[in-house]
Amino acid sequence: MGADHAADMELFHYLGDHGKEIRRTIKVIPKGVDTLTESDNPEVAEKIRQHVASMSARVAEQRPIHRRDPLFAEVFAHAKQISMTHEATEKGVRVIETSDDPYVAKLIQAHAEVVSLFIKNGRAEMMKNHEVPAR
């Protein structure tokens, strides 16, 4: 798992604990999602940017995290088919995640919804397993 795994988990928990300070919008697009995640708290905004950079690297390098959750396991099983771009905003980050594979696009969209649940419900939601969408 390594030090990067522990650091990523620390970021997850930090963001879950500060969910009330985070605004998130998801725009479903034909091949995935366009999300905007921000906070008026500069420290939280920076943690959001750090988290996205780390998760983007994990997808690109196919280094799974949160594998006990079926949805996350399936997302990482298809990481090669995911294109992810992100750009910092003044208060957080905008992420565009897409795939040319319709099933993987559904995975991306389901994952985006679960991330919003993590923000809304905190650590309690992080402990749950989340369903994989039908093919």
C-alpha positions in Angstrom: 0.0 0.0 0.0 2.8 2.4 0.8 3.1 6.0 2.1 1.1 7.4 -0.8 -1.9 5.2 0.2 -1.8 6.5 3.7 -1.6 10.1 2.5 -4.5 9.5 0.1 -6.6 8.0 2.8 -5.8 11.0 5.1 -7.0 13.3 2.3 -10.2 11.3 1.9 -10.9 11.5 5.6 -10.1 15.2 5.7 -12.5 16.0 2.9 -15.2 13.8 4.3 -14.8 15.6 7.7 -15.1 19.0 5.9 -17.9 18.1 3.6 -20.2 20.9 4.8 -17.6 23.3 3.5 -17.6 21.8 0.0 -19.8 22.6 -3.0 -19.9 20.1 -5.8 -21.8 20.0 -9.1 -21.9 17.2 -11.6 -22.8 17.7 -15.2 -23.4 14.4 -16.9 -22.0 14.5 -20.5 -22.3 11.9 -23.2 -19.1 10.1 -22.4 -18.8 10.8 -18.6 -18.9 13.8 -16.3 -17.8 17.4 -15.9 -17.5 18.2 -12.2 -16.8 21.3 -10.2 -15.7 20.9 -6.6 -15.0 24.0 -4.5 -14.8 25.5 -1.0 -14.7 29.0 0.3 -12.1 27.7 2.9 -8.7 28.0 1.2 -7.3 25.1 3.1 -10.2 22.8 2.0 -9.9 24.1 -1.6 -6.2 23.1 -1.6 -7.0 19.7 -0.2 -9.5 19.2 -3.0 -6.9 20.0 -5.6 -4.4 17.7 -3.9 -6.9 14.9 -3.8 -7.8 15.2 -7.5 -4.2 15.3 -8.5 -3.5 12.2 -6.6 -6.5 10.3 -7.9 -5.7 11.4 -11.4 -2.3 9.9 -11.0 -3.7 6.7 -9.6 -6.1 6.3 -12.6 -3.3 7.0 -15.1 -0.9 4.6 -13.3 -3.6 2.1 -12.6 -2.9 2.1 -8.9 -6.2 1.2 -7.2 -7.5 2.5 -4.0 -10.6 1.7 -1.9 -10.7 -1.7 -3.6 -13.1 -3.3 -1.1 -15.9 -1.2 -2.6 -17.2 -2.9 -5.7 -17.7 0.3 -7.6 -14.1 1.5 -7.0 -12.7 -1.9 -7.9 -14.6 -1.9 -11.2 -13.5 1.7 -12.0 -9.9 0.8 -11.5 -10.4 -2.4 -13.5 -11.2 -0.2 -16.4 -8.7 2.6 -15.7 -6.9 2.2 -19.1 -10.2 3.3 -20.7 -10.6 6.5 -18.6 -9.4 9.9 -19.8 -9.2 12.5 -17.0 -8.3 16.1 -17.1 -8.4 18.6 -14.3 -7.8 22.3 -13.9 -7.5 24.3 -10.7 -10.1 27.0 -10.0 -9.8 29.8 -7.5 -11.7 27.7 -5.0 -11.1 24.1 -6.0 -11.0 22.1 -9.2 -12.9 21.2 -12.3 -12.5 17.7 -13.6 -13.6 16.2 -16.9 -13.6 12.4 -16.9 -14.6 10.5 -20.0 -14.4 7.2 -21.8 -15.2 6.1 -25.4 -16.6 2.8 -23.8 -20.3 3.4 -22.9 -20.0 1.0 -19.9 -17.0 2.8 -18.5 -18.8 6.1 -19.0 -21.5 4.7 -16.8 -18.9 3.8 -14.2 -17.5 7.3 -14.3 -20.9 8.8 -13.7 -21.7 6.4 -10.9 -18.4 7.2 -9.3 -19.1 10.9 -9.5 -22.4 10.4 -7.7 -20.7 8.4 -4.9 -18.0 11.1 -4.4 -20.8 13.5 -3.9 -22.3 11.1 -1.3 -18.9 11.0 0.4 -18.9 14.8 0.7 -22.5 14.9 1.9 -22.4 12.0 4.4 -18.7 11.9 5.3 -16.9 8.8 6.7 -20.2 6.9 7.2 -20.6 6.8 3.4 -17.0 5.9 2.9 -17.5 2.7 4.8 -20.4 1.6 2.6 -20.1 -0.5 -0.6 -21.5 1.0 -3.7 -23.2 -0.9 -6.6 -21.7 -1.3 -10.0 -24.0 -0.1 -12.8 -25.4 -2.7 -15.2 -23.6 -3.0 -18.5 
